[in-house]
Amino acid sequence: MSALSVRLPKSMHDQLRELANEEGVSINQFVTLAIAEKMASLKTIEYLEQRAARGSREKLLAALAQAPDVEPAEEDKLHD
């Protein structure tokens, strides 16, 4: 495990303490989870960009052409 010292404005630290308390976790856990979520988000964007670069409109249309033309099951329908 590594230690990281971060300087925060008092108002941000107060909000951080309050949010961590509301979540029932320590400030350390809250910050760790927040960083993990941000990293996952950025890695997901990178992954999707790489997948998009490998794909093509023709491949998409070919895959869609193979899908059956049927109504969705009742439990799969969107209802207003």
VONUVEX-833134 format. One record per residue: x, y negated, z of N, C-alpha, C, O in turn. Coordinates in steps of 0.02 Angstrom, whole numbers, plus 50000, padded with zeros to 5 digits. Atoms other than C-alpha are relative to their C-alpha. Layout:
REM residues N
XYZXYZXYZXYZ/...
//
This chain:
REM residues 80
500425005950000500005000050000500444993850000500974993850031/499635006350002500594982449964499614994650036499004994850040/500315005749968500264966450058500044994149952500524993349915/500035005950043499754950549968499744994250041499214994750072/500205006049963499664933450046499694995149950500004993449899/500355004650045498404921649965499784993950039499514994450094/500225006349969498094903450007499334998049969499274997549908/500665001950023496274898449995499794993550034499984992150091/500295005849966495384882050027499555002550057499245007850052/500394998049942494494882650195499285001749981499005006550006/500704998850019492774881550113499925006849966499435010349977/500034993650034493144896550003500115005750049499775010850045/499884994949950493834906550149499385000950044499205006650060/500614999649960492274902450251499465003949962499125008149991/500494996450041491164908550108500195007349994499765011749997/499754993150006492234924050087499845003950064499605009550061/500144996849936492074928150272499255001450007499055006850029/500724999349995490194925450265499745005649954499335009749975/500224994850047489954936350110500235007050022499845011850018/499754993549976491044950350179499585002350059499425008250065/500414998349942490044949750340499315002449977499055007350004/500654998050026488404950650243500025007049969499545010849973/499924993450032489064965850149500205005450050500205011350034/499804995249949489644973850310500695003049990500815008750009/499324997650012491454975350257500504994750024500314989050037/499485004949981493094967150304500154995549940499984997149883/499805004550054493764952550205500475003749952500435002849892/499534996250042495154964050143499635004649953499785005049893/500394995550043493894976850079499624996149947499594998249889/500385004150047492844963249998500444997649943500254998149884/499545002550051494334955749907500245005849956500295005049895/499774994250038494964973049855499465002149950499625003549892/500554998150046493254977449781499894994849946499774996549888/500095005350049493114960549695500545000449946500404999549886/499454999350048494814962849613499905006249957500005005949896/500124993950039494384980649561499454999049949499515001349892/500545001450047492754974749482500244995749942500074997149885/499745004450053493644960949385500475003949954500445003149893/499544996150041494994972949326499625004949956499795005749897/500414995350039493694985749270499654996449943499604999049887/500345004050052492764972149175500484998449943500304999149884/499515001750052494334966549083500225006249961500315005849900/499804993950035494854984449044499445002549955499575005349902/500564997950042493104988148977499984995949936499874998649882/499985004350059493204973348860500555002349953500455002849892/499434997750040494914979348800499825006649965499965007549906/500204993550027494234997148775499504999149943499575002249890/500515001050052492724991048676500294996749938500094998349882/499675003250058493814980048566500405005249960500395005149899/499624994850034494934994948527499535004849963499685006749906/500484995650033493425006048488499704996649939499614999749887/500295003750056492674992448377500494999749942500285000049884/499505000450053494304991148280500055006549961500225006549902/499974993550033494225009848241499365001649961499375005849916/500644998450031492405009648187499894996349935500304992249914/500195003550062491555004048029499244999949993498905004250022/500725000450012489824998947974499755006249964499215008749978/500204994050037489775013647855499925006050046499445009850039/500054994449953490105026147995499384999250045499045004150060/500605001249959488755018048101499375001849962498935005249988/500604998750040487475018747962499925007549985499365010149984/500034992850012487925036847925499755003750062499365008450057/500234996949938487675041548108499264998650012498895003050033/500715001849991486015032248116499555003849951498985005449968/500394996450050485425040947958499855007150022499375010149999/500094993149976485595057648048499505000450057499285005850075/500475000049943484445052248191499305001549974499094998849923/500684998450023482685059648177499544994050006499624989850051/500485005550001481275047648137499375002250037498865003950007/500564997849959480125052048282499884994850055500324990950073/500175004549944479235042348418500355002550063500445008650072/499684997749938480115042548586499505003450046498895002150042/500434996949949479435053248727499694994650042499974989150048/500375005049961478185044148837500434996950055500414990950066/499595002649946479425042648980500594995849975500914992350014/499455004050029480705034748862499764993449969500174989349949/500275006150030479545021048797500064994150048500024994950109/500005006149961479705003148854499284997650007498914997449958/500685002449987478124996548934500034992950026500494991150063/500025006949976477654978548965499704999550069499644994050096/
//
